[in-house]
């Protein structure tokens, strides 16, 4: 399971997601962002779950539990 932000200082989350998908197409990828437009777009590019920041711990736990099923 991978949890990644979409906008990072040292690289773009979209690039990371695409690289991860090439290495392991079945890994569960959770993308997070404070920008709803980014999340809607990235959902089409291969993420399994998305979190809009800021989020609360129960939301994160729920998404993590869903990814472990």
C-alpha positions as CSV (number, residue, x, y, z in Angstrom):
1,X,0.0,0.0,0.0
2,X,1.3,3.5,-0.9
3,X,0.1,6.8,0.5
4,X,1.3,9.8,-1.5
5,X,0.6,13.4,-1.8
6,X,0.1,14.8,-5.3
7,X,2.2,17.9,-4.9
8,X,5.6,17.5,-3.2
9,X,8.8,19.5,-3.0
10,X,11.0,16.7,-4.4
11,X,8.7,15.5,-7.2
12,X,5.2,15.1,-8.4
13,X,2.9,12.5,-7.0
14,X,1.5,11.8,-10.4
15,X,5.0,10.7,-11.6
16,X,5.4,8.5,-8.5
17,X,2.0,6.9,-9.1
18,X,2.8,6.1,-12.7
19,X,6.2,4.6,-11.8
20,X,4.7,2.5,-9.0
21,X,2.0,1.2,-11.3
22,X,4.7,0.0,-13.7
23,X,6.6,-1.8,-11.0
24,X,3.6,-3.3,-9.2
25,X,0.2,-2.9,-10.9
26,X,-1.7,-4.4,-8.0
27,X,-0.5,-2.3,-5.1
28,X,-3.2,-0.2,-3.5
29,X,-2.4,3.5,-4.0
30,X,-4.0,6.2,-1.9
31,X,-3.5,9.8,-3.2
32,X,-4.1,12.8,-1.0
33,X,-4.3,16.5,-1.9
34,X,-5.8,19.7,-0.7
35,X,-7.1,20.4,-4.2
36,X,-10.3,18.5,-5.2
37,X,-9.7,19.0,-8.9
38,X,-6.4,17.2,-8.6
39,X,-8.0,14.3,-6.9
40,X,-10.8,14.0,-9.5
41,X,-8.1,13.9,-12.3
42,X,-5.8,11.5,-10.5
43,X,-8.6,9.0,-10.0
44,X,-8.6,8.4,-13.7
45,X,-4.8,7.7,-13.7
46,X,-4.7,4.7,-11.4
47,X,-5.3,5.5,-7.8
48,X,-7.5,3.2,-5.8
49,X,-8.5,5.7,-3.1
50,X,-8.3,9.4,-2.5
51,X,-8.2,11.7,0.5
52,X,-9.0,15.4,0.5
53,X,-6.8,17.3,2.9
54,X,-7.2,18.2,5.6
55,X,-8.6,14.8,6.7
56,X,-9.1,13.3,10.1
57,X,-7.5,10.1,11.4
58,X,-10.8,8.1,11.2
59,X,-11.0,8.9,7.5
60,X,-7.5,7.7,6.9
61,X,-8.1,4.5,9.0
62,X,-11.2,3.8,7.0
63,X,-9.3,4.1,3.6
64,X,-6.5,2.0,4.9
65,X,-8.8,-0.7,6.1
66,X,-10.6,-0.8,2.7
67,X,-7.3,-1.2,0.9
68,X,-6.3,-4.2,3.1
69,X,-9.4,-6.1,2.1
